[in-house]
Amino acid sequence: MGRRKFRVGFLRREHGTGIGIIETDGNETVYIASIYTVHRERWNDAVNLAIEHVSKLISDETAVIRVNGGYRREIHLNPQNIRIRNCERKNMLAECFELANDAIERRTTITEKLQGEL
C-alpha cells in the first residue's frame, strides 16, 4: 500500500476543541473521525492529538497529514513515517471543519471506517 493521506481541521471553542480527520484513497473517503476534547487545545497540542490518532491507524505504514494553520516546530511528536503539511486551500478542509464542529456540539468522539461498506 502507498502513502496514506489524511486531512485534519481544528476548531477551538469556549467549551472544548474539535478535531476533524478524513482519510482519502484517491477521490474516495475511507475513514472519518470527529474527535472532542474538553480542553481548549493550542494548535500544536491539537496537531499532536491528530498525529497520535493517525499513528494508531497506520502502524508502520507511511502517511501525510494536511492541516489548517501553519506547520510549527513545537510539535512534540515527529514520527518518521508521518509527514505534516500545511493545507493552503481551506476549501479542501471544509468537511474536516464540519466534523470538528460536530464533535464540539456533541461533546463526544465518533470514528467510522467507510471503506468496504455496502
C-alpha angles and dihedrals in degrees: 000000000000129000112312116231126218134177119203133191128184131202124185120201137169094272101037150312129286123205120194117197126185125181117201134193106197105313094335124098107225103171138021133187128187104190126188128195122180091219122087093238123207114237093258093050091050090051090051090052090051091049090051091050094048091045090059090052099048104037103187097346120110124252143177120215120200112202139182117249125032125307109255132196094229092080103124098201116066110165113186092229096055126072120196117211132180114241107223095185107070092192088069087064099045093107090047090055090049090053090047091050091048090053091053093047092047095038088216139095124245128181129182136182108214102179116106096014118134 
